[in-house]
Amino acid sequence: MADTTQSINRLVGDRIAEFRRSRKWSHAELACRLQVAPETVHRLECGTSTPSLQMLENLAAALDVSISDLIVERPAALDDQAVQISAWLSALEAADQTLVTGVIQQLCERMRERRDKH
């Protein structure tokens, strides 16, 4: 049981670190957004501390991701791309986010159609 808890803590910690780094935030910047000490962020990322459900909710809100994004392992390449796109979108106003996601959707549909023709 202890090994399972440690591996879950490690996974969550790695995910927190990935999302934080993709936003180019320091431990202190994320800690400020969470209203905790930077050491708390460090312990979470190292997997030495188990986040409570409330902390997971706070982390998800601060990082603008879902809780499942923090606890589910995904292929690294796709995840890195998704995190980068999410960071770009988060810097935009809501109307601009809608516009950009619509354009991306149209591009993906065209590329799928092109692929299916060949």
Secondary structure, 3 states (H helix, E strand, C coil): CHHHHHHHHHHHHHHHHHHHHHCCCCHHHHHHHHCCCHHHHHHHHHCCCCCCHHHHHHHHHHHCCCHHHHHCCCCHHHHHHHHHHHHHHHCCCHHHHHHHHHHHHHHHHHHHHHHHHC
